[in-house]
Amino acid sequence: MRRLATGISVFGSLERARKQAKGKPWLGDAFLAELVIPTGQFQVEKTGGRDHYTLWGDAHAILRYVRSVEPV
């Protein structure tokens, strides 16, 4: 579990991420960032239920692959 805490929670689709974010209003204002990451660039593993993954890598490097950000 500690290992998962060092990664970034991501979903395979914007629709799934949006559904998750809307289902947790107690987290406050939420934003979704769409990432387009080339295969093999970072470590990614399926770590949860429907379409959930964990992404590990340097945060500054990951930022280069943000395509868009939108409020939920």
C-alpha positions in Angstrom: 0.0 0.0 0.0 2.9 2.4 0.7 4.1 1.9 -2.8 0.8 3.0 -4.3 0.9 6.2 -2.2 4.0 7.3 -4.0 2.3 7.2 -7.4 -0.4 9.2 -9.1 -3.9 7.8 -9.4 -5.1 7.9 -13.0 -7.9 6.5 -15.1 -8.0 5.1 -18.6 -10.7 7.6 -19.8 -11.8 11.1 -19.0 -15.4 9.7 -18.5 -14.3 7.3 -15.8 -12.2 10.0 -14.0 -15.1 12.5 -14.2 -17.5 9.9 -12.7 -15.0 9.2 -9.8 -14.5 12.9 -9.1 -18.2 13.8 -9.1 -18.8 10.9 -6.7 -16.6 12.5 -4.0 -17.8 16.1 -3.5 -16.2 16.1 0.0 -12.8 16.5 -1.7 -13.8 20.0 -2.7 -13.2 21.6 -6.1 -11.8 19.0 -8.5 -10.0 19.3 -11.8 -9.2 16.7 -14.4 -5.9 16.7 -16.3 -5.8 14.7 -19.5 -2.4 13.1 -20.0 -1.1 11.7 -23.3 1.9 9.6 -22.3 4.0 7.6 -24.8 4.4 3.9 -24.1 7.4 3.0 -22.0 8.0 6.6 -20.7 6.9 5.9 -17.1 5.9 3.0 -14.9 2.2 2.4 -15.1 0.3 -0.5 -13.5 -3.4 -1.5 -13.3 -4.0 -1.1 -9.6 -7.7 -1.0 -9.0 -11.1 -1.7 -10.4 -12.7 -0.4 -13.5 -10.1 1.4 -15.6 -7.9 2.5 -12.6 -4.1 2.7 -12.9 -1.2 4.1 -10.9 1.5 6.1 -12.6 5.0 6.6 -11.2 7.5 9.1 -12.5 9.1 12.5 -12.0 6.3 15.0 -11.6 8.0 17.6 -13.7 8.5 15.1 -16.6 4.8 14.0 -16.3 3.7 17.7 -16.6 5.1 17.7 -20.2 2.3 15.3 -21.2 -0.7 17.2 -19.9 -2.9 17.9 -22.9 -5.7 19.7 -21.1 -7.1 20.6 -17.6 -10.8 21.1 -16.9 -13.0 21.6 -13.8 -15.3 18.8 -12.8 
